[in-house]
Amino acid sequence: MHAVGEPMSSASDCSVRQHAHVNGLCLLTFDRDYSELVFARAASPPPANVYLRQGPQPMTSFVATVLTLLADA
């Protein structure tokens, strides 16, 4: 799992989406702009673009939930 926050902290949404597409990475995001890039602008999608909505909770709790869901898939 890669986190954009550190190596690409100032990257644009287009750059992040392109990085995911080129490297075959799934995109998990709280930012709904990525769907617009793929559907409205016809940009090449990554293997998966998952838009997440959640209430306030610690990131460690969120990561544990996502890992559990992926393990059950």
C-alpha positions as semicolon CSV with decimal commas, in nm:
position;residue;x (nm);y (nm);z (nm)
1;M;0,000;0,000;0,000
2;H;0,131;0,344;-0,096
3;A;0,027;0,672;0,059
4;V;0,029;0,980;-0,160
5;G;0,070;1,215;0,134
6;E;0,443;1,174;0,168
7;P;0,609;1,124;-0,173
8;M;0,351;1,321;-0,376
9;S;0,216;1,569;-0,120
10;S;0,202;1,860;-0,364
11;A;0,096;1,657;-0,669
12;S;-0,219;1,747;-0,860
13;D;-0,515;1,509;-0,878
14;C;-0,425;1,445;-1,243
15;S;-0,070;1,346;-1,148
16;V;-0,187;1,113;-0,872
17;R;-0,445;0,948;-1,102
18;Q;-0,182;0,906;-1,374
19;H;0,064;0,755;-1,124
20;A;-0,202;0,504;-1,013
21;H;-0,291;0,422;-1,376
22;V;0,070;0,372;-1,491
23;N;0,165;0,163;-1,187
24;G;-0,154;-0,045;-1,170
25;L;-0,249;0,091;-0,827
26;C;-0,600;0,114;-0,686
27;L;-0,696;0,458;-0,567
28;L;-0,866;0,491;-0,227
29;T;-0,964;0,851;-0,170
30;F;-1,182;1,089;0,028
31;D;-1,168;1,330;-0,268
32;R;-1,457;1,296;-0,513
33;D;-1,263;1,483;-0,785
34;Y;-1,099;1,161;-0,904
35;S;-1,428;1,026;-1,037
36;E;-1,477;1,346;-1,236
37;L;-1,132;1,302;-1,391
38;V;-1,222;0,954;-1,511
39;F;-1,586;1,001;-1,614
40;A;-1,625;1,365;-1,714
41;R;-1,280;1,417;-1,863
42;A;-1,232;1,061;-1,997
43;A;-0,890;1,024;-1,831
44;S;-0,737;0,676;-1,816
45;P;-0,860;0,514;-1,494
46;P;-0,654;0,322;-1,241
47;P;-0,757;-0,044;-1,184
48;A;-1,000;0,081;-0,918
49;N;-1,109;0,421;-0,797
50;V;-1,277;0,393;-0,456
51;Y;-1,434;0,706;-0,313
52;L;-1,479;0,680;0,064
53;R;-1,705;0,875;0,294
54;Q;-1,675;0,842;0,669
55;G;-1,745;1,018;0,990
56;P;-1,460;1,144;1,207
57;Q;-1,241;0,860;1,333
58;P;-0,869;0,799;1,375
59;M;-0,687;0,703;1,055
60;T;-0,566;0,380;1,220
61;S;-0,927;0,275;1,271
62;F;-1,010;0,357;0,910
63;V;-0,709;0,160;0,780
64;A;-0,804;-0,141;0,993
65;T;-1,158;-0,132;0,849
66;V;-1,032;-0,114;0,489
67;L;-0,784;-0,399;0,546
68;T;-1,061;-0,613;0,696
69;L;-1,285;-0,547;0,397
70;L;-1,005;-0,633;0,154
71;A;-0,926;-0,954;0,342
72;D;-1,292;-1,058;0,317
73;A;-1,307;-0,986;-0,059
